[in-house]
Amino acid sequence: MIDKNWFYARESFILRVRTKAPSTKLVEILPDGVVKMDVHAVPSDNEANVEIIKYFKRFLGRRVSILVGKTSKEKVMKILEE
């Protein structure tokens, strides 16, 4: 289980995404701080990005934004203040 406080202590983080997974979930935080995530959606028509943003809104109770990597499997995410 990944602790929400890890995210609350940061303004941004790197997210490595695997699309077309059986379910959408956080997998692990690597020693270098990269967050691995499985996403059920396909990476077309922005579907995976929308699913990522919705997931973090539910998980953290805060909105996130994709700063870099909207068309990449590796993204820089910013946690927005509510």
CORCORLIN-V878045 format. One record per pair of residues at least 24 apart in sequence whose C-alpha atoms are under 6 Angstrom apart, sorted by the first residue. I is the first residue (numbers start at 1). GAP is how many residues later the second one is. Records with the same first field share a line. If there is no record, write none. Layout:
# CORCORLIN-V878045
I: GAP, GAP
This chain:
# CORCORLIN-V878045
11: 67, 68
12: 65, 66, 67
13: 63, 64
14: 61, 62
15: 59, 60
16: 57, 58
17: 56
